[in-house]
Amino acid sequence: MSTLAMPTLWTRMRAELGDSDAQYRLAEMLRTSDVVASVPWYRRAARQGHVAAQTMLAFLLANGIGVPPDPRRAVSWYRRAAAKGDVGAQNNLGFMHEHGAGVPCDPAKAALWYRLAALQHSAPAQVNLALLLLDGRGVDRDEVEAVRWLRAAAEQGHPAAQYRLGLCLREGVGLERDAAEAALWLQAAAAAGDREALVALAELRQTVVPAFADIRTGSGGTDSGAEDEDEAIDWRHQAEQRPMQDARAGAMPPG
């Protein structure tokens, strides 16, 4: 027997004997090749209180991956893991409450769970909470706090946060307008493949940034303006080649 097969065999033996960590590891090994076969092992580990297994089982149930979709059961498992402090479960439970999946729609409860995960530095939860704050759904509208959460997530490299922060800087939402910084964040999101950011960056290059260039040069700014226009055309062309993406962080796969 090859040495490569030994860890899997050993893991399976321990899983059969009831070791929840081994059950979870076995489920993780199976999921990439046979997600249906992984579900019973996630369930066995989850029933023993394995938090990561509970979160992944909930995610599979919520999305109907390897099992028929069952949002109510998903919420039940998310709650167990979220109560134990699992960040992914907290964010995804917030998503379920926000969208009324398996539970009545309740943005206030969504905000509560998002905030708990956001305080643990979950970038997706920080984005989700920021969007509720910007819309005033489930919480009092607070643009300043929303921008703080967007910046926290953007600094972690989250494209949706970078895009939204760029828009806030461009429009002066929650802070003073800053076209230069807006361009930096929009470019970061665009480089990560965010199509909406490409469109916003193209618009910014065509309008605000050339105007700043004219002020700096004290002249007609013809050369700088032409370069900005060419760059804007390039960003817009790239945007047209990419599929649309949802700027909301949403419910994320665990791990």
N, C-alpha and C positions, 0 to 999 in steps of 0.2 A: 504494500500500500504506500502511495506517495506521501511525502511529508506534508504536501500542500493540503491533502485531504484530512490529515489528523486533527487540526483545530476544529474543523466542521464536525467531524465525528465526535470529538470530545464535547463540543458544545451541545450537540444533539443529545448525547447521553445525559449530560447534566440537566438539559431542558426536560427530558423525559422524567427525570427524577424530581422535578419540581423547582429547580433553581430559576427564580424569576429573571435574574440577570442573563443567564444562559438562554432563557426563552426569548428575551428581548433581542439578544445578539443574533440568535437563529432567525428570528423574524426579519431583522435588518438584512441578513445575508440573503434570505429568500425574496425579499421585496423587489429587488432589482430584476430578478428573472421570473418570478412567479408570485405576484402580489396576492393572488387568491390563497395560495398555500401559506403565506405569511400571516394572514389575518387570525387564524386560530391561536398562533403563538403569541401575537400581540395581546389577544384577549386573555389568554391564560396568565400572562405576566401582569396585565392590567388588573385582573381580579385579585392578584396578590399585592396590589398597591404600588406597582412599578410605575413611577410618574411619567417617564418618557414613553412607556408603552401605552399609558392611558391617553396621552396627548396624540400620539400617532394613530391609535385606534379611532379616536374621535375625528381626526382629520380624514381618515379613510371613509368613515361612516358619513361625515358631512358632505363629502364629495362623491360618494358612490364609487370609490376606487376599490376593486376587489370584492366588494359587497354591495348589496342594494342600498341606495341612499337612505339614511335614517337620521335626519337632523335632530330629532328628540333624543335619541340615544347618544348622538354625538355631543349634544349639550351636557348630558349627564356625565359623560367621561371628561369633557373639558372642565366642568365644575370641580370634579375631584382633583384633577391635576392643578388647576388654577388656585384652589384653596391651599395647596401645598407650595405655592410660590412659583410654579412653572411659568416662565415668561411667554412662551409660545402659546400655551393654553389660555393665559389671561388675554392676550391680544386676540386670539381667535374666538374666545367666548364673547369678547366685546363685539367682534364682527357679527356673530350670530344674533346678539341683542340688537345691534344697529339695523340689521336687515330683516329681523323677524324670522329667522331660520330656526325652527324647532322650539322657539319661544315667541311670545308676543313682541312686536317691535317696541323697543324701549331705548332711545338714544341716551337717556340719563344713566342707565345701567351700563350701556356700552362705554360711555365716557369714564365711568368708575373703573372698569376693567382695563381700558386703554391706559388710564393714568397709572394704575399699579404696575403695568408692564413698562410704561414709559419711564417711570422712576427707576426701573432696573435697566435702563439704557437700551431698551428695545427700539430700534429705529422704525420698524413698521408701526409699532404702537404710537410712537411719537408723532408720526405723520397722521395716523388715523385720529388721534386726539386733536391735533392742530386743525384738521379739517372740520371737526365738530365745533371747535372754538371759533373758526372763521365764519361758519354758517349759523352759529348760535343754536345748535340742535342738541338738546339734552343738557346744555350748560349755557351760562350767560355768554353772549358774544364778547370775545376778548382778543382783539387782533394782536396786541402786544405779546400776550402769553403764547398765542398761536405761533408767532414768528420765532419766539424762543425755542419752542419744540421743533419747529422746522429746521432751525439752525443746528440744533443738537443732532438731529438725524442726518442733515446734509453733511455735517463734519464727519459723520461715520461712513460717508460715501453712498448714501441712499439716493438713487436717481430721482424718485418722486419728490423727495424733500428738496433736493437741489433745484428741481424745476419750479416747485411752488414758492420756494424762497426767492428764486430769481424773479418770479412774477410780482411778489410782494415788494421787492426792491425796485422793480421797474415802475410799479404803480403807486408806491408810497403807502402800502397797507401795513399798519403796525409799526412802521418806522419811516424815516425820511427817504425820499427817492434817492437812489444811487445807481445810475445807469452803468457805471464801470463795474461795480460789484455784481449787479444783476447779470451782466454779460458773462462774468466769470462763472457764476453758478449755473446759468443756462448752458454754457459751453460744457461744463462738467457733466450735466445731465445728458446733453446731446451726445457727448463722447461715449456715454454708457448705453446709447441706443434709444433714448427717449425721443420719439417723433414729435411730440408736442413741444418739447424744448427746442428742437431744431426750427420749428415754425416760429416760436416766440423769439428765438435768437435772430432769425432772418429779419423779423419785423423791427427788432431793436437796432440792428445794424443799419437798416434803411432809414430810420427816423432819428432816434435819440442820439446814438453815438456819432453820426456825422455832424450833427449840430454842435456837439461838444468839441469835435475836431476843429470846426470853424472858429469857435471861440478861442481855442488854444493857439491856433496859428495866427489869428488876427488878420487873415486874408480870406480869399474866396475858398480856400481849402480844397481846390479842385482835385489835386492828386490824391489827398487823403479820402475825399468823398468818393472818388472813383474806385479806390481800393475797397472801401467799405461796401459800396454797391456790388462790386464783384464778389466779395465775401458773402454778402447777404444772398445773392443769387445762388452761390454754391451751397449755403446752408439750406435754402428752400428746396433746391434740387435733391439734396440728400433726404430731406423730410419726405418728399414725394415718393422716394424709393423704399420707405420703411413702413411697416404696418402700424396701425394705431395701437397705443398702449394705454391702459387705465392708469391715471395718475394717482389713484388711491392705493394705499399699500395693501388693504384688504386682509384676508386670512392667508397666512403664510404656512408653507409646509414646515413641520417641526425640524429641529436640528440645525 
